[in-house]
Structure formats: C-alpha cells, structure tokens
Amino acid sequence: MHYQPKKARSKTILVLLPTISNPLYAEFYEAVQGNLEQLGYDSQLHVGLATAYLKLLKGDEFGGMITSLPETPLPLARKLPTVSFDRPISREIPLVSCDNYGGGCLLAQAVLKRGAKQILILCGRQQDLSPINERLRGMMDYFQKQQTSFETAYLDFTSGNLLKQVRLAKLLTGQKYDAICCSDDITALLVKQRVRQLGYQPLLTGFDGSNFVRNFFPDLLTVKQPIKDLAALTC
C-alpha cells in the first residue's frame, strides 16, 4: 500500500463580512488581520453572501474561517474550523460577541433617565425583529419592565440609499418621537440625517461605538463594542 502523507492545512484564513463600509467591520477586520499575522497566518477578505464563495473552497485552500454573515451556509462552516463574530449561525459554530442584551438594557435605561416617553426602536434589517436579536431584546425587556410603551420598525440595508431614505421619510414624517433607539450606529446616523431635515431633534441611540463614529459623532449615545478584544478571541 502506498502511503500519502496528510497535506498540511493552509495558513490562509477566509474572512467573510457583510460590508466594510460600516466602520465596525472595517475596524474588526484590521484587528483580525493584525492578530493573524502575529500568529503566522494570512487572511483573505470577501464581502457579501457566503454562498457566492463556496466555489473558493477547493481542497485545503483555506485553513479556517471567520464570518459575520448570519446566512453563512452550514456546509461551508462545517468544512473549515469556523468562528462567527456577532452573528449566530448554529449552536455547533462558536460565537464571539459582546453582551448585546446587557448593552440593550443599558441604552434603554439611559433613554428613560432622559425622560423619553414616545419611543421608536428601529432596526437596520427585518430579520433582527424576527427572531429578535439580543440587543433589541434587552431594550424591549427593560422598557416593558418599566411599563414604557414603544414602537418597532425596520429599514432594509440590502436596498439602496434612496430607498432607505424614502422608508425613513414614511416612518418619521409627522411623528414626534422623544427617542429613536437604533440597532446599530449606521442606522442611527441615517436617522440623524433625516430628522435634521425634518426639523426636530429626538434622542438618538446606536450600538457598536467604532472609533470612527465616536470621533466624528461624539454626541451619539451608543454602546462601544470591545473590537480589539473580540477580534483576538476569533483568531
């Protein structure tokens, strides 16, 4: 019998992110790339739906995968050692994330301390409402415990910027919310632009707290994710 030695696993890690236009993901990838280099690995970044990259997985082309795509197909995740960042894929795939639920509770507490009574919880995508993700669940649970009513709505980040602005106009025109609690900073910044055009200033909250957002929009009430620590845990 001819013996064929097992081929060494590749030293390239596949990184799948939904976008890098969001400062959170850009900052996360920068940290991941640096950590992998220190460990002797290369990284290959791909942005968008994971199904488009199944064809990339030939033999031992990649030694592992870091993904933040909730739609990452399980066959892809099972083929490689995989860690998910911030988005659960399956119970069998390790997940690295901050305390989204606790952060949601803290934001809701801060909103009520500022006297808000008419509250809108706004998500960047419909899927975050069903099933409700943990940061939104934290907000809702806290508001409910304090017997504070709220409304929920969503944008569709797969649509273009014009359609998102149209959606926001329909949601906000004629409304006078005391506070708009957004699922993430990018959604909050879109709302910030729209309410300025409408001429009123509700309290806005986001979630993620990237360096870019905190430096250029310091007035946005947000939860800062420990990006460097989370990136280190995924590698």
N, C-alpha and C positions, 0 to 999 in steps of 0.2 A: 504493500500500500504506500502510495506517495503522500508524504506529509507536506501540507501547505501551512506555513506559519500564519497566525492571525494578523491581519493588517492593522497597523496602529491607527487609533482613532484620529481623525483630523483635528488640527489645532485652530480651526476657524469656527467661531460661534455665530449662528444665524440670529439676528435681532429683528423681530417683526414689531413695528409700531404703527398705530393708525395714522399718524401725521408727525412731521417735525416742525410744522408751522406753529403748533402750540408750544410755548416756551417750556412747559413742564417736560414734554417728551424730548425736546432738544437738550435740555439740561440733564435729563436722565441718561440719554444716550452718551453724552460727553463723559459722564461719570462712569458708565459701564465700560466704555471704550478704554478709559484710563486704567480701570481695575483689571480688565482682561489683559492689557499689555503688560502690567506688572506680573501677572500670572503666566506669561508666556504664550498668550493666545491672541489671535487676530479676531476681528469682528466684521461681519458683513451685514449692513443695514438694508432692509427692504421695508417700504411703506405701502400700506393698503391691505387688501384682503389676502389672507394666508393661502386660500385655495389657488391663487394665481402662482404660488411659488412651490406647489407640490412637485412640479417638474424639476425643480432645482435639487431635489433630494435624490441624488444618484449615488448609490454605494455609501462611501464614507466621506462624502464631500464636506459635511459639517460634523463637528464633534459635539454639538449641543445647540440648544435654542433658548432664547429669552424672548418672551412675547407679551404684548399688552393688547392683543386682539381678542375680544370675547368670542368671536366667531372662528377662532383657530380650530381647524378640524382635528378630532382626536387621533386619527391615523397618523397625522403629522407629528402631534405631540408625543405619541407613543413610540415613534420611530427613533426619536432622539431624547437624551436627557434634557428635560424641559423644566423651566421655571416661569411662572406667569407673574407679571407685575401689575398690580392694581385691579386686574380684571379676572374674576374666577372663570376657569374653563371647565374643570371637572374636579371631583373630590380626589382623584388619583394624581392630579398635577399640583405640585407645590405652588402656593400663592404667597407672594411677598407684597404687603400693603401696609399703610398706616392705619391708625384706629379711626376709620371712616365714621363709624357710628358715634364714637365719643366726640369727634370733631363736629358732626352734625348737631349734637346736643349742645355743645359749647356755642355754636353760632346762633342757635335758637334762643339760648339763654341771653346772649348779648343783644339780640334783636328785641326781646321783651324788656330788657333793662332800659332800652332806649325809648320805651313807650309805644312801640308799634302795635296796632290793633288790626288793621287791614293788611293781610299778608298774602303774598303770592310765592309759591315755591315753583321755580322754573328750571326745567331740565334741558340739557343740550340735545337729548335724544329720547324718543318714546320708550325705548327698551329699558330706560332707567326707572320708569314708573311701574313697569310690569315685567319681571319682578322688581320691586322697589330695591334700589341699591342701599347699602348700609348708611351712607352719609345722609341720604334723604330720609331713611327710616329714623335716624337719630333726630333730625329736625321735627318730623311728624310726631314721633313719640313724645318729645318734650313739649311741643305745642299742645298736644292732646292732654297731657298730664296737667298743664296749666290752664286747661279749658279755654284755649285760644283757637278760634276758627281760622282756617286758611284755605286757599285755593291752590290747585296744581295745574300746570300746563307744561308743554314741551316745545322745543324747536327741533328741526331736523338738520343735523350737521352734515348730512350727505347732500343736501341741496345747496345751491349757490348762495352767495351773499345777498343778492337781491331778493330771493325768495325768503330768506331768513328775516330780512328787514320788513318784508310785507307781512310775514307771520307776526312779528313783533308789533307792527303797527295795529294789526287787528286785535292783539291781546291787550295793548296798553292804551290805545286811543279811547278817551272818555273815562278811563279808570284813574283812581287816585289811591293807589296802594301806599301804605306807610312804609312798607318794606318789601323788597323783592329778593328772595333768597335763591341764589343760583347754584346749580350743581357743580360748577367749575368757574374758574376765573375768566375764561374766554367768553362764556355765555354772559357773565356779569359785565364784561367790557362792551359787548354788543348792546346790552340793555342800557348801559351808561350813555352810550351814544344816542340811542333812541329817546330816552326820557329827557335828555338835554334839548333835543329838537322839539319835544312836546311841551317843554317849559315847566317841568316840575321835578323835584328832587327827592324821591323816596330813598330810604336807606337801602343800600345795595350790599349784598354779601356774595362772596365767591368761595372757591375751595381750590387749593394747590399751593399758592404762595411761592411761585417761582421767583428767582432773583430779578428777572426782567419785570414782572408785574409789581413786585414790592419796590423796585427802584423808580419805575416810571408812573405808577399809580398807587402811591403810598396811602391815599385816602380810602382805598378799597378794603373793607373789612373781610378778611379771608383767613383760612387755616393754612399754615405752612407745612407742607409735607417734608419730612427729612430726606430729601432726594439722595444725597450722598450716602447716607446710611442704608437706604433701601436698595440703591444700586449695588452697594457692596454685598448685600445679602443675596442678590440674584446671581452673583458670579461664582 
